[in-house]
Amino acid sequence: MRTHFFYQLALFTSFSFIISNCYSQDNLKPKKPNIILIMADDLGYGDVGFNGNDKVITPYLDKMSKDGIKFTRFYAAAPLCSPTRASVLTGRSPFRQGVFAAHTGGMRPAETTIAEVLKKVDYSTGFFGKWHLGWVEPDKVESRGMYSPPWHHGYDETFATKSAVPTWDPTKTPERWNSWGSMDDGSWGGSIYVQNGKPVTENLDGDDSRIIMDRAIPFIEKSILDEKPFFATIWFHTPHEPVVAGPEYLAKYPDLPIGQKHYYGAITAMDEQIGRLNDFLKKHKVDDNTIIFFCSDNGPADPLTKKGIASAGPFRGHKHQMWEGGLRVPSLVVWPEHIKADQVSNYQSSTVDYLPTILDILNISPNKKIPLDGVSLKSVVLNSNFEERTVPIASGYQRLYNGTELYAYISGDYKICIPNKGKEMMLFNLKKDPGETHDLAAKKPELLKTMMTGLEEVKESWRLSREGKDYKW
């Protein structure tokens, strides 16, 4: 009897331990998962180890790709920064929001962000890094854009720059850099860091990814101590120009040209900080209840690609173009104990899918009156349901002052696009021709017509949204 009693006690204790790790003590309700969105800036599909680059050192990202799902057909909503960022937070095309390109506007107050939704269900919310969806300094008036900081869009704790800064010593003009932001006295004349509305002056030397993570980790730690689920948005500047690596990271690439030393070195420094974040989550035993999404905002930068420094992998084109190289980006998702490890998904997915996926995982119903462009990836990430996407992916980029109006529309194996200025609409079979070398527009006119009609319907829906249909003015 005594042995039987202790056996039952052991079983009860083990069961209680399992339950306590899955449920909170508040009426044994399931714990809400913590959510982290990580985004690199101008990181090409071929600029990470987990996509086949055997020169760049990205051990932590490579491990994450093995610990969860690597997406091979993940698309940015636009081939440049601000529009994609708008799509991540809202689940809506940037064309619905009037964010057509960088510095052409800001996040509209009426748009509903992931942070705003999660704040209503008791999440602590934090933003860290490159915002690029509006100014972050209230009294600074500039020629383009508008004041629309992250704290106007659901974030409690913020540490943000308006746009790009050097990836090493972000308050100083790098040597040999004489483009935008450079100052004769050696200071940086571009964006500055603002924390909770106030300019930052301390802990701004060295690696910029480390500087960002130094603010993100205390936010996460406070949320853990307060026993609140957290939503952290961590948007690195790396490897956007001016891309600079510190001495210890340059030393990791002794045999490469100087430009690639800096580029790869900055990526390795970013990867190191992602590893630091993962170690912190494990130390505090919240890693199993934390979903981490990682992607880039667009393909690699034009000049760095042309110089052979950055890579879109096997794909054609780069940032500012609607070729696959401008839109298809590295992506993964990790959620230990929930997502099976070592999966590779060729399911077509996009940055517009983040909001509907997060809402679906949390069983939060979206506002049916506000059209979303994304779909939930819940069954993809949790059930490995990699069946073909049924909702087409549409992307765009517009700078009308110089006649740039580009589109891409992907449905199944086929894609139509105006890849760059001066081109006509083209048609490709991505399954047979991922490098987009054979234009099928002349050979398949009916398919081209059908897909162009689909794109025009989406564009009209976008127009109606941005002109007031979805908003209360």
C-alpha positions as CSV (number, residue, x, y, z in Angstrom):
1,M,0.0,0.0,0.0
2,R,2.8,2.4,0.9
3,T,4.5,1.7,-2.5
4,H,1.2,2.2,-4.3
5,F,0.7,5.5,-2.5
6,F,4.1,6.9,-3.5
7,Y,3.5,5.7,-7.1
8,Q,0.2,7.6,-7.2
9,L,1.9,10.6,-5.7
10,A,4.6,10.6,-8.3
11,L,2.1,10.3,-11.1
12,F,0.1,13.2,-9.7
13,T,3.2,15.3,-9.3
14,S,4.3,14.7,-12.8
15,F,0.9,15.4,-14.2
16,S,0.7,18.6,-12.1
17,F,4.1,19.7,-13.5
18,I,2.9,19.2,-17.1
19,I,-0.3,21.1,-16.4
20,S,1.5,24.0,-14.7
21,N,3.7,24.4,-17.7
22,C,0.8,24.6,-20.1
23,Y,-1.6,26.6,-17.9
24,S,-1.5,29.7,-15.8
25,Q,-2.6,29.6,-12.1
26,D,-5.5,31.8,-12.9
27,N,-8.3,29.2,-13.0
28,L,-6.0,27.0,-15.0
29,K,-6.5,28.9,-18.2
30,P,-4.1,28.1,-21.0
31,K,-1.1,30.4,-21.1
32,K,-1.1,32.9,-24.0
33,P,2.0,32.4,-26.1
34,N,4.6,35.1,-26.2
35,I,5.2,36.4,-29.7
36,I,8.3,37.8,-31.2
37,L,8.5,39.3,-34.8
38,I,12.1,39.6,-36.0
39,M,13.0,41.3,-39.3
40,A,16.2,42.0,-41.0
41,D,16.6,44.9,-43.4
42,D,17.6,44.2,-47.0
43,L,18.7,40.6,-46.2
44,G,18.7,38.6,-49.4
45,Y,17.4,35.1,-49.8
46,G,21.0,33.9,-50.3
47,D,22.5,35.8,-47.4
48,V,22.0,33.2,-44.7
49,G,23.4,29.8,-44.1
50,F,20.1,28.0,-43.9
51,N,19.4,29.0,-47.5
52,G,22.7,27.5,-48.8
53,N,25.2,30.3,-48.3
54,D,28.3,28.4,-47.0
55,K,30.4,31.5,-46.5
56,V,28.3,33.6,-44.1
57,I,28.3,32.6,-40.4
58,T,24.8,32.4,-39.1
59,P,24.7,29.4,-36.7
60,Y,21.8,30.6,-34.6
61,L,19.5,31.3,-37.5
62,D,20.6,28.0,-39.1
63,K,19.7,26.2,-35.9
64,M,16.3,27.9,-35.7
65,S,15.6,26.7,-39.2
66,K,16.2,23.2,-38.0
67,D,14.2,23.7,-34.8
68,G,11.1,24.8,-36.7
69,I,9.9,25.5,-40.2
70,K,12.0,27.1,-43.0
71,F,9.8,28.7,-45.7
72,T,11.2,28.6,-49.2
73,R,8.4,30.6,-50.8
74,F,7.9,33.5,-48.5
75,Y,7.2,36.9,-50.0
76,A,7.6,40.5,-48.8
77,A,4.5,42.6,-49.6
78,A,6.7,45.0,-51.5
79,P,10.3,45.0,-52.8
80,L,11.3,47.7,-50.3
81,C,11.1,48.6,-46.6
82,S,8.2,50.8,-45.5
83,P,5.4,49.1,-47.4
84,T,6.4,45.7,-46.2
85,R,6.6,46.9,-42.6
86,A,3.1,48.2,-42.9
87,S,1.9,44.8,-44.2
88,V,3.5,42.9,-41.3
89,L,1.7,44.8,-38.6
90,T,-1.8,45.0,-40.3
91,G,-2.2,41.9,-42.5
92,R,-3.1,44.4,-45.3
93,S,-1.4,45.4,-48.5
94,P,0.5,48.7,-48.1
95,F,-1.4,49.9,-51.1
96,R,-4.6,49.8,-49.0
97,Q,-2.8,52.2,-46.6
98,G,-1.1,54.6,-48.9
99,V,2.4,53.4,-48.1
100,F,3.7,53.0,-51.6
101,A,7.4,53.4,-51.0
102,A,9.9,54.6,-48.4
103,H,9.2,58.0,-46.8
104,T,6.0,58.4,-48.8
105,G,3.7,58.5,-45.8
106,G,3.3,56.8,-42.4
107,M,1.1,54.3,-40.7
108,R,-2.5,55.7,-40.6
109,P,-4.0,56.0,-37.2
110,A,-7.1,54.1,-38.3
111,E,-5.1,51.0,-39.3
112,T,-5.3,48.2,-36.7
113,T,-2.0,46.7,-35.8
114,I,-1.0,43.4,-34.1
115,A,0.2,45.4,-31.1
116,E,-3.2,47.1,-30.7
117,V,-5.1,43.8,-30.8
118,L,-2.8,42.1,-28.4
119,K,-2.7,45.0,-26.0
120,K,-6.5,44.5,-25.6
121,V,-6.0,40.9,-24.4
122,D,-3.4,41.9,-21.8
123,Y,-0.1,41.6,-23.7
124,S,2.7,43.9,-22.9
125,T,4.0,45.3,-26.2
126,G,7.4,46.5,-27.2
127,F,9.0,47.8,-30.4
128,F,12.8,47.9,-30.9
129,G,14.8,49.0,-34.0
130,K,14.0,50.5,-37.4
131,W,10.4,51.7,-37.5
132,H,10.2,53.4,-40.9
133,L,6.5,53.9,-40.8
134,G,6.6,57.6,-39.9
135,W,8.6,60.1,-37.9
136,V,9.5,59.4,-34.3
137,E,10.4,62.9,-33.3
138,P,7.3,65.1,-32.8
139,D,8.8,68.5,-33.4
140,K,10.9,67.6,-36.4
141,V,9.3,68.6,-39.7
142,E,10.7,67.0,-42.8
143,S,10.1,67.2,-46.5
144,R,8.4,63.7,-46.8
145,G,6.3,61.5,-44.5
146,M,4.5,62.4,-41.3
147,Y,4.7,62.0,-37.5
148,S,3.4,58.5,-36.7
149,P,5.5,56.8,-34.0
150,P,5.1,53.2,-32.8
151,W,3.6,54.4,-29.5
152,H,0.6,55.6,-31.6
153,H,0.0,52.1,-32.8
154,G,-0.2,50.0,-29.7
155,Y,3.3,49.7,-28.4
156,D,4.0,50.3,-24.6
157,E,7.8,50.3,-24.7
158,T,9.7,51.7,-27.7
159,F,13.2,52.1,-28.8
160,A,13.1,53.2,-32.4
161,T,14.8,55.1,-35.3
162,K,12.8,56.6,-38.1
163,S,14.9,54.8,-40.7
164,A,18.4,53.5,-41.4
165,V,21.5,54.0,-39.3
166,P,25.0,52.6,-39.6
167,T,25.2,49.0,-38.4
168,W,28.2,49.8,-36.3
169,D,28.5,53.0,-34.2
170,P,25.0,54.2,-35.3
171,T,25.7,57.8,-34.2
172,K,28.8,58.2,-36.4
173,T,29.4,58.6,-40.1
174,P,31.4,55.5,-41.3
175,E,34.7,56.0,-43.0
176,R,34.4,56.3,-46.8
177,W,30.6,56.9,-46.5
178,N,29.7,60.2,-48.2
179,S,26.1,59.6,-49.1
180,W,22.9,60.5,-47.2
181,G,23.4,61.0,-43.5
182,S,27.1,61.8,-43.6
183,M,28.4,64.8,-41.7
184,D,31.8,66.6,-42.1
185,D,32.4,66.4,-38.3
186,G,32.0,62.6,-38.3
187,S,28.7,62.6,-36.5
188,W,25.6,60.9,-38.1
189,G,23.2,63.3,-39.7
190,G,20.4,60.8,-40.3
191,S,18.0,59.0,-37.9
192,I,18.5,59.0,-34.2
193,Y,17.3,56.6,-31.5
194,V,14.2,57.7,-29.6
195,Q,13.1,55.7,-26.5
196,N,9.6,56.2,-25.3
197,G,9.5,59.6,-27.0
198,K,12.9,60.9,-25.8
199,P,16.2,61.0,-27.7
200,V,18.8,58.5,-26.5
201,T,22.4,59.4,-25.7
202,E,23.8,56.4,-23.8
203,N,24.9,52.9,-24.9
204,L,25.0,53.7,-28.6
205,D,28.5,52.5,-29.4
206,G,29.5,49.4,-31.3
207,D,27.2,46.8,-32.9
208,D,23.8,48.2,-33.7
209,S,22.1,44.8,-33.3
210,R,23.5,44.5,-29.8
211,I,22.3,48.0,-29.0
212,I,18.8,47.0,-30.1
213,M,18.8,43.8,-28.1
214,D,20.1,45.6,-25.0
215,R,16.7,47.3,-25.0
216,A,14.5,44.4,-26.1
217,I,15.7,41.9,-23.4
218,P,14.9,44.1,-20.4
219,F,11.4,44.6,-21.8
220,I,10.9,40.8,-22.1
221,E,12.4,40.3,-18.6
222,K,10.0,42.7,-17.1
223,S,7.1,41.1,-18.8
224,I,8.2,37.7,-17.4
225,L,8.5,39.1,-13.9
226,D,5.0,40.8,-14.2
227,E,3.7,37.4,-15.4
228,K,2.3,39.0,-18.6
229,P,2.5,37.6,-22.1
230,F,4.6,39.8,-24.3
231,F,4.6,40.8,-28.0
232,A,8.1,42.1,-29.0
233,T,8.8,43.5,-32.5
234,I,12.5,43.5,-33.2
235,W,13.4,45.1,-36.5
236,F,17.2,45.2,-37.1
237,H,18.9,47.7,-39.4
238,T,21.2,45.0,-40.6
239,P,22.4,44.6,-43.4
240,H,21.0,47.9,-44.8
241,E,23.5,50.5,-45.9
242,P,25.7,52.0,-44.5
243,V,26.6,48.4,-43.6
244,V,29.6,48.3,-41.2
245,A,31.0,45.5,-39.1
246,G,33.2,45.8,-36.0
247,P,36.8,44.5,-35.9
248,E,36.0,41.1,-34.2
249,Y,33.4,40.4,-36.9
250,L,35.6,41.5,-39.8
251,A,38.2,39.1,-38.4
252,K,35.8,36.2,-39.0
253,Y,36.1,36.7,-42.8
254,P,39.9,37.0,-43.4
255,D,39.8,35.8,-47.0
256,L,36.9,37.9,-48.4
257,P,36.9,41.3,-50.1
258,I,36.4,44.2,-47.7
259,G,32.9,45.0,-48.8
260,Q,31.8,41.4,-48.1
261,K,33.7,41.4,-44.8
262,H,31.5,44.2,-43.6
263,Y,28.3,42.8,-45.0
264,Y,28.8,39.3,-43.7
265,G,30.3,40.6,-40.5
266,A,27.2,42.7,-39.7
267,I,24.9,39.7,-40.5
268,T,27.0,37.5,-38.1
269,A,26.7,40.1,-35.4
270,M,22.9,40.2,-35.9
271,D,22.8,36.4,-35.8
272,E,24.8,36.5,-32.5
273,Q,22.1,38.7,-30.9
274,I,19.3,36.4,-32.1
275,G,21.2,33.6,-30.4
276,R,21.5,35.8,-27.3
277,L,17.7,36.3,-27.3
278,N,17.2,32.5,-27.6
279,D,19.5,31.8,-24.7
280,F,17.7,34.3,-22.6
281,L,14.3,32.7,-23.3
282,K,15.7,29.3,-22.4
283,K,17.3,30.6,-19.2
284,H,14.0,32.0,-18.1
285,K,12.1,28.9,-19.2
286,V,9.7,30.7,-21.6
287,D,11.2,29.4,-24.9
288,D,8.6,26.6,-25.1
289,N,5.8,29.2,-24.9
290,T,7.3,31.7,-27.3
291,I,6.6,31.9,-31.0
292,I,9.4,33.5,-33.0
293,F,8.8,34.6,-36.6
294,F,11.8,35.8,-38.7
295,C,12.0,37.3,-42.2
296,S,13.5,40.1,-44.2
297,D,11.6,43.2,-45.5
298,N,12.7,42.7,-49.1
299,G,15.5,41.4,-51.3
300,P,19.1,42.6,-51.2
301,A,20.0,46.2,-52.0
302,D,20.7,47.1,-55.6
303,P,24.3,48.3,-55.4
304,L,25.4,45.6,-53.0
305,T,23.9,42.9,-55.3
306,K,25.5,44.4,-58.4
307,K,28.9,44.4,-56.7
308,G,28.5,40.7,-55.8
309,I,28.4,41.5,-52.1
310,A,24.7,40.6,-51.4
311,S,22.8,37.7,-52.8
312,A,19.2,36.8,-53.8
313,G,20.4,33.2,-54.1
314,P,19.1,31.5,-57.2
315,F,16.6,34.2,-58.0
316,R,16.7,37.1,-60.4
317,G,16.7,40.7,-59.4
318,H,17.0,42.7,-56.1
319,K,15.4,45.3,-54.0
320,H,13.1,47.8,-55.9
321,Q,12.2,45.1,-58.4
322,M,9.3,42.7,-58.7
323,W,11.5,39.8,-59.7
324,E,11.6,37.0,-57.2
325,G,15.0,38.3,-56.0
326,G,13.2,41.5,-54.8
327,L,10.3,39.8,-53.2
328,R,11.2,36.3,-52.0
329,V,13.0,36.5,-48.7
330,P,14.5,34.2,-46.0
331,S,11.9,33.2,-43.5
332,L,11.3,30.8,-40.6
333,V,9.1,30.2,-37.6
334,V,10.0,28.5,-34.3
335,W,7.7,27.4,-31.4
336,P,9.3,24.6,-29.4
337,E,6.9,21.8,-28.3
338,H,4.3,23.1,-30.7
339,I,5.9,23.2,-34.2
340,K,7.6,20.0,-35.4
341,A,11.4,20.5,-36.0
342,D,13.3,20.3,-39.2
343,Q,10.5,21.1,-41.6
344,V,10.8,22.8,-45.0
345,S,7.7,24.4,-46.4
346,N,7.2,25.5,-50.0
347,Y,3.7,26.8,-49.1
348,Q,3.4,30.3,-50.6
349,S,3.2,32.7,-47.7
350,S,3.7,36.5,-47.2
351,T,4.3,39.2,-44.7
352,V,0.5,40.0,-44.8
353,D,-0.1,36.5,-43.3
354,Y,1.4,37.4,-39.9
355,L,-1.6,39.2,-38.4
356,P,-4.2,36.6,-39.4
357,T,-1.9,33.8,-38.2
358,I,-1.4,35.3,-34.8
359,L,-5.1,36.1,-34.4
360,D,-6.0,32.6,-35.4
361,I,-3.5,31.0,-32.9
362,L,-5.0,33.1,-30.1
363,N,-8.6,32.5,-31.3
364,I,-9.2,36.2,-31.9
365,S,-11.7,36.9,-34.6
366,P,-10.6,39.7,-37.1
367,N,-12.9,42.6,-37.9
368,K,-14.8,41.3,-40.9
369,K,-15.6,44.8,-42.0
370,I,-11.9,45.5,-42.7
371,P,-10.5,43.5,-45.6
372,L,-7.3,41.6,-45.0
373,D,-4.9,40.5,-47.7
374,G,-3.3,37.8,-45.7
375,V,-4.4,34.3,-44.7
376,S,-3.8,32.3,-41.5
377,L,-0.8,30.0,-41.5
378,K,-1.9,28.2,-38.3
379,S,-2.6,24.9,-40.0
380,V,0.7,25.3,-41.9
381,V,2.9,25.8,-38.8
382,L,1.0,23.6,-36.4
383,N,-0.3,20.8,-38.6
384,S,2.3,20.8,-41.4
385,N,-0.6,21.4,-43.9
386,F,1.5,22.5,-46.9
387,E,-1.3,22.3,-49.5
388,E,-1.4,24.9,-52.2
389,R,-2.4,28.4,-51.2
390,T,-5.8,29.3,-52.6
391,V,-5.6,33.1,-52.1
392,P,-3.3,34.8,-54.6
393,I,-0.4,37.0,-53.4
394,A,-0.4,40.5,-54.8
395,S,2.5,43.0,-54.4
396,G,3.3,46.5,-55.5
397,Y,5.7,49.4,-55.5
398,Q,5.0,52.9,-56.7
399,R,6.9,56.2,-57.1
400,L,4.8,58.1,-59.6
401,Y,7.1,61.2,-59.7
402,N,9.5,59.1,-61.9
403,G,6.9,56.8,-63.5
404,T,7.6,53.8,-61.3
405,E,4.4,51.7,-60.9
406,L,5.2,48.0,-60.5
407,Y,3.1,45.0,-59.6
408,A,3.3,41.2,-59.1
409,Y,0.5,38.7,-58.8
410,I,1.1,35.1,-57.9
411,S,-1.5,32.4,-58.2
412,G,-0.5,28.8,-57.9
413,D,2.5,28.0,-60.0
414,Y,2.1,31.2,-62.1
415,K,3.2,34.8,-61.6
416,I,2.6,37.9,-63.6
417,C,4.6,41.0,-63.0
418,I,5.9,44.3,-64.2
419,P,9.4,43.6,-62.8
420,N,11.0,47.0,-63.2
421,K,10.4,50.3,-64.8
422,G,10.0,50.2,-68.6
423,K,8.9,46.5,-68.7
424,E,5.5,45.2,-69.9
425,M,3.5,42.6,-67.9
426,M,5.3,39.3,-68.0
427,L,4.2,35.7,-67.1
428,F,6.2,33.0,-65.5
429,N,5.8,29.4,-64.3
430,L,7.6,29.6,-61.0
431,K,7.5,25.9,-60.5
432,K,9.4,25.1,-63.7
433,D,11.2,28.4,-64.0
434,P,12.0,30.0,-60.6
435,G,14.7,32.0,-62.2
436,E,12.1,33.8,-64.4
437,T,14.0,33.3,-67.6
438,H,11.1,32.4,-69.9
439,D,8.3,34.9,-70.4
440,L,5.1,33.0,-71.3
441,A,3.0,36.1,-71.9
442,A,2.8,35.5,-75.7
443,K,2.4,31.7,-75.4
444,K,-0.4,31.8,-72.8
445,P,-2.5,34.9,-73.6
446,E,-5.7,33.6,-71.9
447,L,-3.9,32.8,-68.7
448,L,-2.2,36.2,-68.8
449,K,-5.6,37.9,-69.3
450,T,-7.2,36.0,-66.4
451,M,-4.4,36.8,-64.0
452,M,-4.4,40.5,-65.1
453,T,-8.1,40.6,-64.4
454,G,-7.5,39.2,-60.9
455,L,-4.8,41.8,-60.3
456,E,-7.1,44.6,-61.4
457,E,-9.8,43.5,-59.0
458,V,-7.3,43.5,-56.1
459,K,-6.0,46.9,-57.1
460,E,-9.5,48.3,-57.1
461,S,-10.1,46.9,-53.6
462,W,-6.8,48.5,-52.5
463,R,-7.9,51.8,-53.9
464,L,-11.3,51.8,-52.2
465,S,-9.6,51.0,-48.8
466,R,-7.1,53.8,-49.0
467,E,-9.6,56.4,-50.2
468,G,-11.9,55.9,-47.2
469,K,-14.0,52.8,-47.5
470,D,-12.4,51.1,-44.4
471,Y,-12.1,54.3,-42.2
472,K,-14.1,56.7,-40.2
473,W,-12.9,60.1,-41.1
